[in-house]
């Protein structure tokens, strides 16, 4: 029994929308990572090093080979201060 072509149009539209959404999400993640591939299975060490790289370079995935930290890095520590008493 042949399938009418009118039934294929919604399936093509749905498949195209999934493809556009997937490609857009991949591009956004790629742009957020500074042009590098998205990271998977990030553990605590990776998070700590990514935060350090962000504080050094300004980008989450940015890395530098400069042996001297930029001025102000010593004041830019990762420990967050919480105001407990007003």
C-alpha positions in Angstrom: 0.0 0.0 0.0 1.6 3.3 -1.0 2.0 6.1 1.5 0.6 9.5 0.4 3.3 12.2 0.1 1.2 14.5 2.4 2.0 12.3 5.4 5.8 12.7 4.8 5.8 16.5 5.0 5.3 16.7 8.8 8.0 14.1 9.3 10.4 16.1 7.2 9.6 19.3 9.1 10.0 17.6 12.5 13.4 16.0 11.4 14.6 19.4 10.0 13.6 21.2 13.2 15.5 18.6 15.4 18.5 19.0 13.1 18.4 22.8 13.3 18.0 22.7 17.1 20.9 20.3 17.5 23.2 22.2 15.2 22.3 25.5 17.0 22.9 24.0 20.5 26.3 22.6 19.3 27.3 26.0 17.9 26.3 27.8 21.1 28.3 25.3 23.3 31.3 25.7 20.9 31.1 29.5 21.2 30.9 29.3 25.0 34.0 27.1 25.1 36.0 29.6 23.1 36.0 27.6 19.9 37.0 24.4 21.6 34.9 21.2 21.9 32.5 20.9 24.8 33.8 19.1 27.9 32.2 15.9 29.2 32.6 14.3 32.7 34.0 17.3 34.5 35.2 16.4 38.0 36.1 18.7 40.8 39.8 19.1 39.7 38.7 20.2 36.2 36.2 22.7 37.7 39.0 24.1 39.9 41.4 24.4 37.0 38.7 25.9 34.7 37.9 28.5 37.4 41.7 29.3 37.7 42.0 29.7 34.0 38.9 32.0 34.0 40.5 34.2 36.6 43.8 34.3 34.8 42.6 34.9 31.2 39.0 36.0 31.5 37.7 32.9 29.6 36.5 29.6 31.1 38.6 27.6 28.7 41.4 30.1 28.1 44.9 29.0 29.0 48.1 31.0 29.3 51.8 30.1 29.2 52.8 33.3 31.0 54.7 32.2 34.2 53.8 35.4 36.0 50.2 36.0 37.0 48.7 39.3 35.9 48.4 42.2 38.4 45.4 41.8 40.6 45.3 38.0 40.5 46.3 37.7 44.2 43.2 39.7 45.1 41.0 37.7 42.8 40.9 34.4 44.8 38.3 31.7 44.3 37.0 31.7 47.9 33.7 33.5 48.0 33.1 35.7 51.0 29.6 35.5 52.5 28.1 38.3 54.5 26.7 36.6 57.6 25.9 39.5 59.9 24.4 42.8 59.0 
